[in-house]
């Protein structure tokens, strides 16, 4: 399967695999070194880019960490970033456990309304319990 060559993220496909990446605590598109971002951000960003180049659609679910962020962004062909409302955007990482249920509900709603995923993947325990 070749790379996705459309700037549109397609919810209807000819059985293109779809991976949902859960990243409750940080966005892979925040510059490493800012706040709590670091190596995992880079890893997730490179992972989804590689998957897209192989023809896999990817949705990355992150907690909305700033009030003015859009609900959804197409990062590159085949890569969709979804900001989920789960608690105060300025919430400390030490308090994220309290918003896991809200995050989970937001992800479930998006997956039901837009596209189911073939695989759910989380790199960190906090995302994994959602």
Buried (B, 14 or more C-beta within 10 A) or exposed (E): EEEBEEEEBBEEEEEBBBBBBBBBBBBBBBEBEEEEBEEBBEEBBEBBBEBBBEBBBBBBBBBBBEEEBEEEBEBBBBBBBBBBBBBEBEBEEEEBEEBBEBBBBBBEEBBEEBBEBEEBBBBBEBBEBB
